[in-house]
Amino acid sequence: MTENAVIARRSFLAGALVLLGLRGPASAQEPAESASKVSAQEAPGSWRHALTLLGEPKYGPDFQHFDYADPKAPVGGLVRLGAQGGFDNLNFIVNGLKGDLEGGITQIYDTLMEDSGDEPFSSYGLLAEGVRIAEDGQSVTYRLRANARWHDGKPVTVEDVIWSFDTLKANSPFYAAYYHTVAKAEPGAEREVVFRFSEAGNRELPQVLGQMQVLPKHWWTGTDKNGKPRNATETTLEIPLGSGSYRLAKIDAGRSAVYERVADYWGKDLPVNRGRNNFGTVRFEYFRDGSVLLEALKGDLYDFRSENIARNWATAYDDFPAVKEGRLIKEEFPGRGTGIMQAFVFNLRRDKFKDERVRRAFNLALNFEEMNRQLFYGLYSRIDSYFYGSELASSGLPDGLEKVILESVKDKLPGSVFTETYTNPVNDTPEAVRGNLRKAVGLLREAGYELKGGKMVAKATGEPLTVEFLEFQNVFERVILPYAAQLKLIGIESSIRVIDQAQYQNRLRSFDFDITTSNWPESLSPGNEQREFWGSAAADKPGSRNIAGIKDAGIDALIEKVIFAQDRETLVAATHALDRTLLAHNFVVPQWSSAVTRTLRWNRFGRPAVLPKYGSSGFPTTWWYDEALAAKTGAPR
């Protein structure tokens, strides 16, 4: 986790668990450990119980539960999760376009498959009892379980799956990009839905379709209690119908949402669910301000916090009595294989940021080393890759297969990708700081600016180079202020605008910003989502994750190389090439990250002996309420 947690509220594919890091990226270096030796990657055209991008699935068709889930875990009790901001929407279809989505809502919906937390990228049947990839690779078929039910008792049908796919693709920028090459969904044989692709060779597309939350067509196309037709393209605060292990019981709009475990949940005995989702009640508590959110934890108003502010981790808890007494536990969990880019992001749609030399000058002015000493207590390292912390991060000069891939699109790439290794400037001494500021001024002059009266102005127009940093967390003021002071030394005036989350989201959707902070967590099996992150087609779509507005033919070509890589070696090489090219353009000023997730929790919870290898703590999905611990700590209110 990093200084900024903004992505936790933007990403919705994993719903509430994104906030807690259950589905983490995984390292693909290690061979799969087999709990049940099977050959699950049968010949094309055969039915499978699981899908994986790497070798064989760990678990065979007769597995009983995931190794990191305890089937004997007690069920019941309350867990309270804290979140910053508020919400005015329970319809995730329009997330990113309209409203502020409640953070846990997607947990009420089951998916076709369930991802494993101790494998790089494997998934096992949930709504689907089987999956079959066509021999020509141009379609995938999912067969639904006969006993899958919505919370109103009606069966989950093929029509539900098709309607969900069509509606999400038509209305969600994320799904429109993610499923760009899925031509259509249609009925197959009994309880079977067929997804047909417009192109062959997209190795991960059959599997990512299994991650789709399936929605109840009969509910969304029906009427509410007042007889008014529902509209899936609008925000709503009507509690929606689901099929998952939890149902939304009640809300206090913008303040709290209470989820209750479904006692007669149809899928509770499936292998993918045994020992998981153990809490009787999950409550989300919302707090408008980050400082209030911190104090609310100390006041025992919620149970678990991922601490993404270094100052808090270093200073805010050690003198707190509950920590000293062991009632509030500080614990770090490893972020194995996590790939991430977090950065100050330029809005490339604005003329002043179109020149790469201007963007590089901003990087030269960032004194990370001093920030790390003074603000972050030395807890962070500087990010130098869009896949930082993973084997997918590029390094050195390109060679081997990576060089071959780059050569194949050479006419679309900057020449520096072949001759220069990307590095961030180092400002570890006063001499280095002065030298980097001089380089920044030189680049700005080359880009058509000059210093006049202490201000950097355009030579052609005399217009000063000014920027506004847009944020919704007050904590970033302490980071931006020293950065602004450095920029002022080279004549760039900057301001900070901190607004509430709803305004912030609206500004991003309309691309109304100069510079903001964003981050992109990366799986170690990157694929279709790269189009949404960096692809030209997503650059001008409101609500897309390409908030920078990147439009580059070379990037587009390399994204396709990643998506259509047919083996691990090619995937790694293609991702190195994409990473290297993104870095060469200086689209962002990289920030900082850590190899661990820092957490605090009130000591009233038990956990399995084995945690998900690639899921950080796994909290709260595989944990449970421990009455004995709660008796000592105090029961949650």
N, C-alpha and C positions, 0 to 999 in steps of 0.2 A: 504494500500500500504506500501511497505517496502523500505529499502535502495537500493534494486536492482530491476530493472524493466525488467530483461532479459526475463522472461516468456512472457511478452507482445509481443515479436517478435517471440517466438517459437511456441506459440499456434495459431492455425489457424481455429479452428472449428467455432468460432464466428467472424472471420475476424477482421475488423476494430474495432468492438465494444469490443473486448477483451482488446484493448488498453484503453478503457474508462470505463470498468466495468459495462456494461449494464446488462448482464446476470450474476447476482451474486447468490451465494448459498443462501438458505433460511432456516429458522428455521422450523422444522416440529412439534414443540411443540404446536403451536396454531391451533385450528380448522379452517377450511376454512370458510371465510366470504362469504356469498352467495349473489351476486347481483341479481340472478335469481334462486330461489330454484328449482332444477331439480334433477332427478335421472339419471345422465349421465353415471354412471358406470353400464350400462345395463348388462343383462345376457351374458355370453360368447357366441360368435357367432353373436351378433347383431351389427348393424352399430352405430358408435358413432361420435359425432362432436369433441370430445376432449379425451385426455388420461391424467391420473394422477396416481401417485403412492400412493397418500394419500387421502383416502376418496373420496369426490365428487369434481369435478372441480368447481371453483368459478362461472364461467360464463356459462349460459345456451345456448342452441342451437340458440336462437334468440338474443343473446347479440349484441350490436351495436358497441362497442369499449371498449378497456381496460380502467379501471378507471383512470389510470395514463397518458392517452393520451387525448388531447383536440381536438375533431373533427373540432372545429372552428379555430384552429391554422392557422395563415397566412402562405402561402407557398411562398418560394423564398429566395433570399439573399444568402450570401456566409458564410461558416464556414471553417476555416483553422486549421488543426490538425498537431501538430508537432511530429516528430519521430526521434530517434537517429539511425544513421547508413545510410544505403542506400538499394537499391534493384537492382537485375538483373534478376528477374523472375516474370512472371505473371501466372504461372501454379501451383496452390496449390496442385495438385495431387502428385507432387514430393517434396513438402515441407518437410524439415527434412532430405532429402537425397541429394538434389542438389539445388544450388543457394540460393539466399536470397530473400524471397518472399516480394512483395509489400504488405504493411500492410492492405490495404482496399479492396483487390481484391475479397474476398468472398462475399462482399455485392452486387455484381452484380447477384448472383445466389439466387433463391428462394429455400426454403426447403419444404419438404412435410407438416411439421407442424411448428408453431411458438410458442416458449416458452413464458409463461406469466411471467412478472416481479414482480408480487405481490402474487405469490403462490410458495410453495416449489418446486414442479416439476410437472407442468401441461403444456400441449401444445394443441394448437387449429389449425384447418385446414388452410393451406395456399395453396400450390399446390394441396393438397388432400382435397376433400370435405367430406370424411368420412373414418373411419378406423374400422376394424373388427378383433378381436382376436379370433382365432379358439378355439373351446370348449376344445380341448385337450392341448391348450397352446403351440402347436408346430409350429404355423405359425401366421403371421399377414398379413392382406390384406389392402392396401391403394387404394382408388378410386380417380382418378384424376379429377379435374374440367375440364369441356369441353372447357371453354374459356381460359385456361392457355396458354400463348404464350411466345415464345422467342422474343427478340428485333427485329428479322428480320421478324416477323409475323407468323412464322411457329408454329404449336401447340407443346406443351410439351407432349411427348408420354410415354407410358409404356416402350417402347424400350430405351428411354433416361434414365429412372430410372434404368433399369436393367444394361445398359452399365455403368452408373455412379457407381453403386454398384460394379460390377465386376472389373472395372478399379481401383477404389480406394482401394478395398481390395487387389488387386494383386500388387499394386505399392506403397502404403503408409504404413509405419510401424504403424502409429497410427490406421488407419482403419483396418489393418490386425489383430491387437490385439482387437480393439473395437468390431469388427464383427466376431470374431473368431468362434463363434458357430452359425453363420448364414450360413447354408449349401448352399443355392442358392436363387436367385431371378428369378421369372418366370411370364409369363403373366397369368392372370386369365380371368374373364369375360371382357366385354368392359370397357376400361379405368381403369382396375384393375391390380395391380401388387402384387404378393404374395411372401413374404419372408418366407422361410422354415428354421426351426431351427434343428440343430443336437442334441439338448437336450431340454427337457421341464423344466419349472420352473424358467427360467431366467426372473425375474419379470420386469426388465427395458428394455429388449431388444426390444420389440415392439415399445417402445416410443423413444429410442435413434436412431432407424432407421429413425424416422421422422425428426431428426436434420440434416440429410445428405443433403449437397448441391447437387442439381440435375444439371447435365451438359448436354450440347447439343451434342448428338452423331453425328448428321449430320455435325456439325462444326468441332469437333475434329477428325473425320475420313475423313474430306474433304481436300481440298488443299488451300494454301494461295494465295495471289494475284499474285504470280509468278508461280503458278501451282505446287508448291512443296507440297507433302503430309505432313500434320501435324503429330506430334508424341507426344502423350499424356504422354510419359515417359521421355521427355526431357524438360529442361527449355525453356522459350520463352519470348520475349518482344513484340510479336504480341498481339494486344488488343483483348481479347477473347469475344465471344458472351455470353450474359447473358439473364436472364429473370426477374430480380428483379426491385426494384423501382429506382435504379441508374444504369447508364452505365458508363464505363470508356471512357472518351472523349479524353484524351491525356496524354502523359507521357513525362517527361524529365528524362531519365533513371538514377536512383540513386538519383535524386534530388527532383522530385515532381510527383504527380499523381492527375489528375483532374477528378472528377466524377460529372456527370450531372443528375439531376432528370429526369426521363422518363415521359414526359407529357401524353402519352397515355398508361402508364403502365397498364397492364391487371388487376392487383389485387388491384388498388388503393382504391376501395370502399369496400374491404373485412373488416370485423370487426377487424381483427388482424392488419390492416394497417391504419385505420382511426386515424388521429391525429399524425401519426408517419412519420418519414422521410420527414420533412417539408422543409429542406434547398434546394434551387435551385441548389447550387453547393457545393460540399465537396472537399476540396483540402488538400492533404497530402504534407507537406513540410518536407524534410529530412535534418538533420544536423549531420555531422560526429562525433562531440564531444559534451559531456554532458554540458560543460561550455558554448559552443557556443549556444547550445539549450536553455539554461537559458537566455542568453543575447538576443537571438532572440525573446523570449517572451516579454522581456522588450522593445525591439525595435518594437513591434507590428507586428511581422512577422508571428505569428500564434495566435490563439485565446484562447486555453484552455490547461491547464497543470495540470496533477496529480503530485503533488510535493512529490517525494519519498525520498528526502534527507533532513534529519532533520535540518542540519545546514542551508540550504537554507530557509526552512520554518521559522526558528527562526531569521535569520539575513539578508537575501538577499533582502527583499522586503519592510520592514517597512519605510525605508528612501527614497523609490522610489516615486517620485511625483505622478505618476498615481495611486498608492495605496492610498496615502493621499487624493487625489482628488476624489476617488471613481470611477475612470475610469477602474482600474484593481482591481477586487474583489477577496479577499481571503475568502474561505469558506470551512468548513469541512462538509462532509456527512457521516452518520453512515454506518459502514460495518456490517449490521445485519446478524448474522448467518454465517459469513465468516469462513471457515476452511482453514488453510494453513500451510504448512511446508516450511520454507525457511532456507537454511543451507549451511555450507561448506560441500561439498560432496566428500567423498573419492572414488577413483577409485579402487574398490575391485579386479579388475583384476590384480593389481600389488601386488606382494608378501608382500611387506612391510606393506600393510594395511589389510592383511587377518586375523590378530589376533585382536580380539575384545578389548583386553587390550591395544593395541597400540592406537586404535581409541578413547577409553575412555580417555587415557592420553592426547590426543589433546584437548578434552573437558575440562579437569581439568585445562589446561593452559590458556584457554580463559577467560580473565578478562572483562566480559560483564559489570559489575557494573561500572568500571572505564570508559569504552567506553561510556556508557550511560550518565555519568556525563560530560565527557570532549568533546565528539563528537556529541552526539545525544540530548543534552539539556534536558535529562530526559523524552523524548517523547515516548520511547519504553519500551516494556516488553519482557522478554526472552520467546521464544517459547519452550514449553515442550510437544508438541503433534504433530503428523502428521495431526491432525484435529483441530489445535489450534484455540480457539475462538468459538467453536461450542459445541453442546451437544454430539457430537461424540468423543470428546476427553476423553481418559481413565483417571481414577483417583483412588487413593487408591489401595487396593488389590482386585483382582477379586472375585465376589460372584454371586450368583443367576445364571441366564441364561448364563452370560458371562463365569462363571467358568465351567459350563456344556460344553459349546462350546470348551473351552481350554482343558478340560479333554478329549474330544473326539479325539484330535490330540496330546495328551500329549507326546507321544514318539518322536515327531518331534520338540519339543519346548525346549528352555533352561529352566531349573528348576526355574530360578529367576523370571519368569513371575508370578509364584504362590506365591512367598515369599517376593518380593521386589517391592516397588513403584518407578518408574523412577523419578529421580530428576536431574536437572542440578546443577553443583557445584556453590556455591555462593562465590564470592570474594569481600565481602563488607568491609573487614578490612585487614590491612597488615598481621595479624596473619592468617587469612583465606587464603590469597594468598599463603603464605609460606606453609601452611598445604596442600593445594591442589597440589602445585608443588612437595612436597615430595611424595604425593600419586601417582602422575604421574610417577615420577622416579621409585617408587616401582613397578608399573604395567609394565613399560618398562623392568625392570630387570626380572620380572616373564616371560615376553615374549621373553627373550633371548638377551637382550641388557645390556650394561654396560657403565658407564661414564669413558672415558679415555682422559686425557688432556682437559677436558671441553667439549668433544664431546660424543654424544650418538652413540655407535657403536655396531654392531652385535658381540656377543661373538664368534660365530662360524667362521666368515669370516673377522672380523675387519672392515667391510664396514660401513661407517657412515650413520646414518638415516637423510636423507635430503628430502625436499619437495619443489615443485614449485606450487605456487598459480597461476592459469590461469584465467584471466579476460579480458573483453573487455571494461570496463568502468573505467576511471582513478579515479573516485570517490572512488573506493574500495581500492586504495593504502593507503589512510588515515586510513582505518579500518584494513588492513592487517599488516601494519607496527608495530603498538603496539602489535598485536598478535604475529608477528614474534619475537619481543623482548622478549616476555614471553616464547616462544618456545626455544629461544636461552639459557635462564636460565637453561633449562633442557637438553642442549646439542644438540638440533635439529636445524640445519641450514636450513633456508628457503629463497626462492627468489620469486619475483613477476614478472610475465610476462603479460603485457597488450598489446593485439594485436587488430587489427581491427576486425570488426564483422564477415566478411566473413572467415577470417583465424580461428577465434574462433569457428565458426560453423563447419568448416571442421575438426578441432582438436577434437571436441566433437563427431562428427559422426564416427571418427576412434578411439574413446576412447583413445586419445593421451593426457592424462593429469594426474597429481597427485591429486590435489584438485581444485575444482572450486565452484562457487556459483550457486545454482539453487533453484527453488521453485515450489511447486505443489499446486495450488489452488484446493480446494475440494468442490464439491457440498455436500449438506446435504442428498443427496440420492446417495451415492457412489455405484459403480457397476463395469461394464466391464472395465472401464479405469484403475482400480486397477491392472489388469494383465499387462497393458502397463507400469505402474509406478514401480511395484515391482516384477512382475512375472518372473520366471526363463526363460520362453520361449522368453522374450523380452530382456534379458540381453546382448546378443551378436548380436542383430539386429541393424545395423547402422541406426542412426536417431531415435531410440526409446527413450522414456522418462525414461527408467530404466538406466540412465546414470551411476549410482553407480555400476551396474553390480551385483545386488542382485540375488543370486541363493540359495534358501532355501526352503526345502520341507514343513516346518511348515508355512512359509509365503504363499506359493502356496495354501496350504490346507485352510488357513483362508480366502484368497481371494475368494475362491469358496463358503465359508460359507456366505460371504457378498453378493456375486452375487445372490445366490439362497435363500436368506432370503425371507420368504413369508409374513412377516408382519413387522410393524415398530419396535416392541419390539425386534424381532430377529435381524433385521438389525442393530439397535443400539448396541445390545450386541455383535454381530459378529464384528462390526467395532471397538468397544472398545478392543476386543481381538486382532484384527489385529494391531491396534495402539500400544497396550502394547507390542506386540511381536517385532514389528519394532523398538521400542525404546530400548528394552532389548538388541538388537544386536549392538547398537551404530554405526549404518551405517553412520551417519552424525554427525556433530557438529551443533546443532540448533542455529539459529541466533535470530532475533528479529522481532517484528511486532507491529502494532497499531490497535485499534478498529475503526479508522476512516480513510476516504480517504481525503487527504488534496488537495485542488484544487485552481487554480487561473484562472480567465477568464476576458477577456476584456468585459466591460459592454455594450454589444450590442445585448443581447439575452433575449427572454422571455421564460417562462417555465410554465407547467401546475400547477394547484393548488395542485395536488397530485403527488408526485414522486413515482416511482416504489418501493414498499416496500423492495424488495430484489435486487434492481438494482443500489444502490448508487445514484448518481446524475441523471442517465438516459441520460446524455449528450453524443452525440448530438441528439439521436434518437427521443426523444419526445419534444425537445426544438425547438425554431424558431428564425428567425432573426427579431428583433424589430427595426423598422426604427426610431422611436422616440428616443430610447436609443442610437442608432448608430449616430444620428444627434448630440447628446451631446458628445459622446465619440470619434466620428470620424469613418467614414466608413472603413472597412478593405480594404487593398490594394491587 
